[in-house]
Amino acid sequence: MAAKQPDPNTYISAEVRIRRLREAIARADDQGLSRDDLILRLTLSDVSVLKRHPSVSADEVSFAGGAMRFLGIEIASQSAPESTLAVRDAA
């Protein structure tokens, strides 16, 4: 069975998705937000891309403390249509 081909009208390459995450983090830094106060809510596909894509270096991803982090921001994987960077909910 052949792999399903992505829909060319909605497909976004891994390189573009990674670049968008990096840009969102840079914007948050520019706004003075602490990375400890942020959370990356990523699609399962984007989590996989961060783990495997050759443009993501080993020092950008961490699994310390039982949580995956990208550029120091904790990742929460989700079954959602898109990934987002958000301020962590106050508990």
Buried (B, 14 or more C-beta within 10 A) or exposed (E): EEEEEEEEEEEEEBEEBBEBBBEBBEEBEEEEBEBEEBBBBBBEEBBEBBEEBEEBEEEBBBEEEEEBBBBEBBBEBBEEEEBEBEEEEEE
